[in-house]
């Protein structure tokens, strides 16, 4: 009886020494990720592939709300308390410096060889690096692009516009010709949240302006920035953009465009696959190009996308890294691009024959993403963004002029940066 008891105790110790905490002694690895339209179902299949290749682990896929601000608040609340309830998580590209400074991310420095790192797009990789160390891995990449109704442009013999002035002129011509009260000329993400910052920056950067200069000093109240923001407001006043644009996020704009009620739309690349599924009202009627710009300046696409990081408090960091390796490899990124529309963070996937055949604009998109403009890479970006969201929203809603709002933003950003020095 005593020998049997010793055997049971030793067996239990061996089980727990292997890190087993799932069914049959498997490790339970929790992956937190925000909801993206069309992603969750196929993502579960990808996770199952990883489990099949690694029978010692069970991955629990936990989906957070699609609103990035809500995800950000969840992570802050959990990580401030040192939670180990999740192991791998998806981060917005703008969060990495903040979370690294706070000590919530496991350093990934040295995990990839230089040759492996060279496969990734440089913009996201730079955003994942803080104080010379890599803290996250680019999972999929976003850059603002212009969707347009190719059938309507052809009907009115209008060329896809390169400038914002050209877009306004084209939209006005088509709207007049269609005589459809429901047809909007141009929509973007205009609700007071991070998406508004992304949209507005493409106007501002596309007018040779910016938020901070190379020295990290605010320059948001430059004449060109004021001109760009005033132009956004004028699009609403002139009826090119609908008044409801001040309430829209990514999904609201996608639905409006997908229902056939919009000529031009600013959004991320994920929407392309959705527009071309069976049953879509705009199937085979949609084309994509780089964002317009102002005369004499260059197109500016705001860098977006999501990164994979390891919770500093995770108890399964080796498995977490193995999962990140799997999610960032060529075949996995290709499958996600083909089946979900998420754009790869690896440059080599963009020339894949199957992908180019399905999504012909991939070559042009790669050039867009290589030149995408990042938002300020700063651990204080959340505070900067909150100021910009409020001030941009004031302008579009008509409660403040562009000049007044950006002068106030300049003062607030200067205070934030000087306080942190």
C-alpha angles and dihedrals in degrees: 000000000000092000090050091052091050090051092053092049093048091048091052092049091051091051095052094041087063090058095248115166102141135069114315093004094302121148114252110223116188119209116193117198137160120247116263122185111265094002111094099068096050093039088062088057091052090050089051090054089055091050091050090053091045109039092178095072140060114203116210110205111209116186121209125198116285094241107099094209090060092049090050092052092049092054094046092051093047099042096044085062093049093246118185093185091115132035110191124029140178115242131195109244090247095057101063099085091045094050093042092053090049091054095242099122128073111233113249095190111143095013092110126045118238088253091055092047090052088066092066125084107262098228098061091040090055090049090052092056122086124180089349096307129108112235103168141020123234108250104176131350134225134192127173112260135179117245117197140178101253092189093057094046090051092047091057095035092243122154119224103268123246095189133050089238089054091049091052092050093047093048092049092051094049094043091052092047095048094047089204116147091202095054114102122198103215136357135182137168101291106158115114099266139087092293090065090056090052092050096045093048090060089059093043097043088041087061094054093260136110149179102256131017123231090275092056095254120138117257098163094124096061118135092250093051090050090049092051095050092045088053090056090054091046090056088061094044091050092051095244091114116040120242090243089068087090088067102044133110129180096286095044091053091045092053093048092051093041091054090059096251100117136061101196128022135180111215144127124282095256092083095065096078092047092053091054099050121112112279095026113138090220099042111148090003099089131089132177133216141162118288117273122252139200121268112284094015135088133251114270122201115191111236112239136157142111133277133203118232138172120240107243088222096051117128092207105053096146092056090042091057092047089053092050090050090053094047093050099046124110100256095046093049091047092053092049091049094049098043104031105019096239108150116237124249089211117086094211093063092063092072094050108131096222092050096046090049091053096039110028094183092066095101092054090043091056090057089049092051093046088058097037114138115234122218111245108301096226137132085228095055094111090064091044091050094050090056093048094046091054097044096044089049092051090057097047092046091051098241093116139022119247091246095051094044095049093045088055090046090052091055094047095047091049089054092049094049096043091048090056097048 
